[in-house]
């Protein structure tokens, strides 16, 4: 009988990359640095002057908040919707100070949040598609 072979080898599995692929900017995902597609992207605006962040996927909002939520203030072209949501989409009680807009195929759907934690919880649960 042969000796112990050690742990099984897993072929084709690579560790996940940590950190952004390229630097984030006005037209890049704040989490991974990929270029944003105008027909399918998320834009977040805050109360501060020029506070904005863009995301290529809803899941990237969760990671961004968990890693410290750094805003892109330079060259921001994002603006709040003309009629931003009045209430938080997570707790439905507090006034919305953050607005997340999903741009999809020429349409824009806005959701408001009272805090980054509520934004994170709502996004982690699947956003508007939660079960």
ABEGO torsion letter per residue (X at the ends): XBBBAEBBBBBGBBBBBBEBABBBBAABBAAAGBBBBAABBBBBBBABBGBBBBBABAAAAAAAAAAGGBBBABGBABBBBABBBABBAAAGABBBABBBBBBBGGBBBBBBBABAAAAAAAAAAGEAABX
